[in-house]
Amino acid sequence: MTAPFSAIDRHSATWAAITAWAERDRAAIRAEIDNPATPHDRTQVLRGRLIAITDLLALAEERPAIAVSQETYGL
């Protein structure tokens, strides 16, 4: 699946603001998950949010391109 954008400018003020927000939110979520008084159902919701934030931050990571050859498997 191809992203609908070419690249994220990791040095932009916008990305810096998003990263700062995400780190603050991640810390708050982890603190709430670690709190023994947090109900199990709530921790599941928080874990989902944590995954979404991690996925958002991963958009800026550079990943190596996957080389595709024309060879087939024995055909």
MIDO-768061 format. One record per residue (C-alpha): residue number from 1; residue in one letter; z, y negated, x negated. Coordinates in nm, 2 decimals. Layout:
residues N
{pt NUM,'A',{Z,Y,X}}
...
end
This chain:
residues 75
{pt 1,'M',{0.00,0.00,0.00}}
{pt 2,'T',{-0.09,-0.34,-0.14}}
{pt 3,'A',{0.14,-0.64,-0.11}}
{pt 4,'P',{0.00,-0.93,0.09}}
{pt 5,'F',{0.05,-1.16,-0.21}}
{pt 6,'S',{-0.07,-1.15,-0.56}}
{pt 7,'A',{0.26,-1.21,-0.75}}
{pt 8,'I',{0.59,-1.37,-0.72}}
{pt 9,'D',{0.65,-1.67,-0.95}}
{pt 10,'R',{0.99,-1.56,-1.09}}
{pt 11,'H',{1.03,-1.90,-1.25}}
{pt 12,'S',{1.00,-2.11,-0.93}}
{pt 13,'A',{1.29,-2.29,-0.77}}
{pt 14,'T',{1.22,-2.10,-0.45}}
{pt 15,'W',{1.26,-1.76,-0.61}}
{pt 16,'A',{1.57,-1.89,-0.80}}
{pt 17,'A',{1.73,-1.99,-0.46}}
{pt 18,'I',{1.64,-1.65,-0.31}}
{pt 19,'T',{1.79,-1.47,-0.60}}
{pt 20,'A',{2.11,-1.67,-0.59}}
{pt 21,'W',{2.14,-1.61,-0.22}}
{pt 22,'A',{2.07,-1.24,-0.26}}
{pt 23,'E',{2.33,-1.20,-0.54}}
{pt 24,'R',{2.60,-1.38,-0.33}}
{pt 25,'D',{2.52,-1.18,-0.02}}
{pt 26,'R',{2.52,-0.85,-0.22}}
{pt 27,'A',{2.86,-0.93,-0.37}}
{pt 28,'A',{3.00,-1.01,-0.02}}
{pt 29,'I',{2.85,-0.69,0.12}}
{pt 30,'R',{2.99,-0.48,-0.16}}
{pt 31,'A',{3.34,-0.64,-0.11}}
{pt 32,'E',{3.32,-0.56,0.27}}
{pt 33,'I',{3.21,-0.20,0.20}}
{pt 34,'D',{3.49,-0.15,-0.05}}
{pt 35,'N',{3.75,-0.28,0.20}}
{pt 36,'P',{3.93,0.03,0.35}}
{pt 37,'A',{3.97,-0.16,0.68}}
{pt 38,'T',{3.59,-0.17,0.73}}
{pt 39,'P',{3.49,0.08,1.00}}
{pt 40,'H',{3.24,0.36,0.90}}
{pt 41,'D',{2.97,0.23,1.14}}
{pt 42,'R',{2.99,-0.11,0.99}}
{pt 43,'T',{2.96,0.02,0.63}}
{pt 44,'Q',{2.64,0.20,0.74}}
{pt 45,'V',{2.49,-0.13,0.86}}
{pt 46,'L',{2.60,-0.30,0.54}}
{pt 47,'R',{2.45,-0.03,0.33}}
{pt 48,'G',{2.12,-0.09,0.51}}
{pt 49,'R',{2.14,-0.46,0.43}}
{pt 50,'L',{2.22,-0.38,0.07}}
{pt 51,'I',{1.91,-0.17,0.04}}
{pt 52,'A',{1.69,-0.44,0.20}}
{pt 53,'I',{1.82,-0.70,-0.04}}
{pt 54,'T',{1.76,-0.47,-0.34}}
{pt 55,'D',{1.41,-0.41,-0.21}}
{pt 56,'L',{1.35,-0.79,-0.18}}
{pt 57,'L',{1.47,-0.85,-0.54}}
{pt 58,'A',{1.25,-0.56,-0.66}}
{pt 59,'L',{0.94,-0.75,-0.54}}
{pt 60,'A',{0.95,-0.96,-0.86}}
{pt 61,'E',{0.97,-0.67,-1.10}}
{pt 62,'E',{0.66,-0.60,-1.30}}
{pt 63,'R',{0.54,-0.24,-1.26}}
{pt 64,'P',{0.28,-0.07,-1.47}}
{pt 65,'A',{-0.05,0.00,-1.30}}
{pt 66,'I',{-0.12,0.35,-1.21}}
{pt 67,'A',{-0.44,0.48,-1.37}}
{pt 68,'V',{-0.66,0.67,-1.14}}
{pt 69,'S',{-0.92,0.90,-1.29}}
{pt 70,'Q',{-1.22,1.04,-1.11}}
{pt 71,'E',{-1.13,1.40,-1.21}}
{pt 72,'T',{-1.03,1.63,-0.93}}
{pt 73,'Y',{-0.81,1.94,-0.94}}
{pt 74,'G',{-1.06,2.21,-1.01}}
{pt 75,'L',{-1.32,2.10,-0.77}}
end
